[in-house]
Amino acid sequence: MLLKHAFFMVNLSHRLLSYFRQHNPGSGIIDLKAYYRGFRYVREMLKMLREKPEPILLTQIFVKLTVLGHIHPVSTGVEPS
């Protein structure tokens, strides 16, 4: 059972990485992990706020926090400030 789980995780990470590389060529597993870790941090932070931020500010927050820990440069439609 453990071996099946390991194969599943390898296959899943390669699939996610192939999608991620469409917008961020040259990215690796560490970049993918950093993106999803940052995404989770933003979601947890938003749960603590009383009001949801404006969409533009929310986008900037997501961009800034999801690129922390990346090794390769990330291509986003928004420039972090």
C-alpha positions in Angstrom: 0.0 0.0 0.0 2.8 2.4 0.8 4.4 1.8 -2.6 1.1 2.7 -4.3 0.9 5.9 -2.3 4.5 6.8 -3.3 3.8 6.2 -7.0 0.6 8.2 -6.8 2.4 11.2 -5.2 5.2 11.1 -7.8 2.6 11.0 -10.6 0.5 13.7 -9.1 3.5 16.0 -8.6 4.7 15.5 -12.1 1.2 16.3 -13.5 0.9 19.4 -11.4 4.4 20.5 -12.4 3.6 20.1 -16.1 0.7 22.5 -15.6 2.8 24.9 -13.5 5.5 25.0 -16.1 3.1 26.2 -18.8 3.3 29.6 -17.1 6.6 29.2 -15.3 9.0 27.4 -17.6 12.1 25.9 -15.9 10.4 25.6 -12.5 11.0 22.6 -10.4 9.4 20.7 -7.6 10.7 23.1 -5.0 9.0 26.0 -6.8 5.8 24.0 -7.0 5.9 23.3 -3.3 6.7 26.9 -2.5 3.7 28.1 -4.6 1.2 25.7 -2.9 2.7 26.5 0.6 2.3 30.2 0.0 -1.2 29.6 -1.4 -2.2 27.8 1.8 -0.7 30.6 4.0 -2.8 33.2 2.2 -5.9 31.1 2.6 -5.2 30.7 6.4 -4.5 34.4 6.8 -7.7 35.4 5.0 -9.7 33.3 7.5 -8.4 35.5 10.3 -9.6 38.8 8.6 -12.9 40.3 9.5 -13.4 41.5 5.9 -12.2 40.1 2.6 -9.7 42.5 0.9 -10.5 44.2 -2.4 -9.8 41.9 -5.4 -6.7 43.9 -6.6 -5.2 43.8 -3.1 -6.1 40.1 -2.8 -4.3 39.4 -6.1 -1.2 41.3 -4.9 -1.2 39.4 -1.6 -1.4 36.0 -3.4 1.4 36.9 -5.8 3.7 38.2 -3.1 3.2 35.2 -0.8 3.2 32.5 -3.4 6.6 33.5 -4.9 8.3 33.3 -1.5 10.7 30.4 -1.5 10.9 30.0 -5.3 14.2 29.2 -6.8 13.4 30.1 -10.4 11.8 33.4 -11.5 8.1 33.3 -11.7 6.0 34.7 -14.5 2.8 36.3 -13.1 0.4 38.8 -14.6 0.8 41.0 -11.6 4.0 42.6 -10.3 4.5 42.3 -6.6 5.1 45.6 -4.9 
